[in-house]
Amino acid sequence: MTLDLLVDAHVHSTFSDGRDQPGANVATAAERGLHTIGLVDHVRSDTLWLPDFVSAVRRLRSQSPLDVSCGVEAKMLDTTGWLDVPPSLAGVDWIVAADHQVPLGREPQPPATVRRMIADGEIDPIEVLDNLLEATAAAAERYDNVLIAHIFSVLPKCGLDETMVADTDVTALGHRLARAGARVEISERWRCPSAHVAKLLHAAGVELVASTDSHRAATIGQYDHVSDIAGALASI
């Protein structure tokens, strides 16, 4: 397969924790020859600025020759697929589902807490993996137009890593994501997933997209890890 490196599907702005305004991000993407940029900012259930963000993206879309999409990034809350998003997502093109924490029980747990729980024998690493897999698949099934952000990036923070996820489990996840129409990003910032996981997801029918997860305009469309993954996928 060919991974399009003239796409950057996940870029943050001053609406959340990015350094540059949306217009500067779009201008930088255009200067670097990209044809598609996803403007994405972090939200929670009580976020109030989303209508203003949507309006800003719409203005940029009408003024730019690029394909400019509007996205929100939200953490996974539980294994039933709920995400920490506002009640209304009017005008949002994509929901970026992120594993900032580990969905355990009724609420997600910080990685440091999960690491301690594992060390104290309160939870088995397999349970952590199973919960994360189920939350990821369920989020894609619960919401429309989902992009899975930096898949498995929370695992190293918990003292685990993606090699602990069985190939059969990655493939099963991929089938569920593909059936739900969800995409998975190849993330430059988090350098995940690996080529091995990317190939398994692709084989399961998942659409893969390039992303920097940039928090400053200077890094938009600048790929190293993503380029390596693109090379590996090109041999398929």
Summary of the structure (lengths in Angstrom):
residues: 236
radius of gyration: 17.2
end to end distance: 6.1
largest distance: 55.6
contacts: 820
relative contact order: 0.17
helix: 39%
strand: 21%
